[in-house]
Amino acid sequence: MMDYTRHTTMDEIKGLSQEELDYHFDENSNSIGMLLYHMASLEKAFQIMTFEARDLTDEEWEELSVGIVLGEDAKQEIRGKDLAFYEHALENTRLKTLNFLAAANDEWLEQVTPYGWDHPANNYFKWFHVFEDELNHRGQIRMIKKRLRVT
């Protein structure tokens, strides 16, 4: 499921220019580049939380929060990068995920730990959330592409 989701995301962004990646259709919207950066940042956070079974350090949160939160800072920081930058971030992050999951067993997938505000969830659900998030943002990417008015 994760491979299929990523494959369709990569197909959707194929050939996009830097200008298209940075496009905002209004002041409240995310750019495609921001959404791609978010996908990689969120996956890195879940790698730490599930593979290492711990919360993010302050330093890790500092590094990943711009991409996870996608606030006003992200609009300034996540821009001016070409498609290869985002493809590389997504591919390298996913490679680490797939390598870990290939060695994980069913007991690890079923391991329940706190999730969010002390809600219990197993690792299977947590990783479902990662690619569910990507699916939702891919839908946003498709909408943005339909509204592109790049000059």
N, C-alpha and C positions, 0 to 999 in steps of 0.2 A: 504494500500500500504506500509506504514511504517512497519507494523507487518510482512508482507510477505518478504519484503526486509531484515529485521533483521533476520527472521527465516532462510532464505537461506544463509545469512552471517554466522550465528552460525553453520549451517550444514557444511559449507565449512571449518571451522577452527577446527572442532571437532577432538580431539585427537592429535593435533599438540604438539610437544615437544618444550621446551625452545630453543633448538638448531635450530629447524625449524622456530620458530617465529623470531629468530635473524638473520637468513640467508640473506646475500646479494649476488646476483649473479654477481655483478660487483661494482665498486667504485661509480657509479652514481645511484644505485638502492636503493629503500626503502626496509626495511624488512616487513614481514607480521605484526610483532608487531608494527612497526611504523605506518602502515596503520590503524590498529585497534585503536591505541592511537589517531591518527588523527581524526577518526570518532567520538570518545567520546569527544575530545577537541572541534571540530567544533560544535557538537550538544550543548555543554555547552555554547559556545559563542552565538549561535542562541537563546538559552533560555534567556540569558541576554538581547540580542538585541530586541527580540520580546515580551517575557513575561513581561519584566520590562520596555520595550519601551525606552531603553537608550543605549548609547555606553558603551563599556567595560572601566573600570577604568584602570589606569596604572598597578595596582597590578593584576587585572584580566588578562590583556594582558600578563603580565610577567609570570603568571601561565600557561596560555593556548598557548602562542605563539610557544613554542617548538613543540607541537603537531600539531598546525595548519600549521606552515611554513614548517616543516620537512626539515630543513637545516642541515648543518654539526653538529650543537649542538645535534640535535635529534639522529644522529647515535651513539653518545656517551651516551646520557641520556636514550634513549628508548631501553634498552637491559637488558638481565638478568632476565626478568620477566616471570613467567609461564603463561600458558593459563588461569588459574583461575583469575589472575590479570586483564587481558583484558576482560574476560567475565564479571567480577564484574563491571568494569568501564562502559562497554557498557550497562549492565542491569540496573544499578543504574541511569545512565544518561537518558536512555529511559523511565524508570518508572516516573521520574519527568516530562518528556515531555508528556507522555500519561495522567498523572493526570491533567496537565494543560489543554491539548486539550479537555479532557472529559468535562471540565467546560466552555470552550470557545464557543462563539456563532458565527453565520455566519457573524455578523457585525465585530467581531474581525478579522476573516479570511480575510475579504475584506478591512480592514483598510490599507491604503496606506501610507507608510513612505519612507524616503530616503533609498536607498540600494546601497552599494558600493560607488561610487563617485557621490553621489547625483542623482542617477537614481531612480525613484520611483518604488516601488513594493509592492504588498500586502503581508500579512502574509502567505496566502496560497502558493504563489510562493516561499517565503523564506523557508518554510518548505518542499516544493517540492525539493528545492535545497539541503537540508540536506540529504534526502534519495537518490536523484540523485547522489550526491557525493559518498555515500556509495555504490551504484550500480557500479559506475565506479571503485572504489577501490577494490570491490569484484572481478571484472574482473582481476585486477592486482594481487590480491591474488591467483587466479586460475593460472595465468601465472607463478608466482613465484613457486607455488607448483610443476608445471610441470618441472621447472628447478632446483629444489632442488638437491644439491649434498652434503648433510650433511654427514660428516664422523663419 
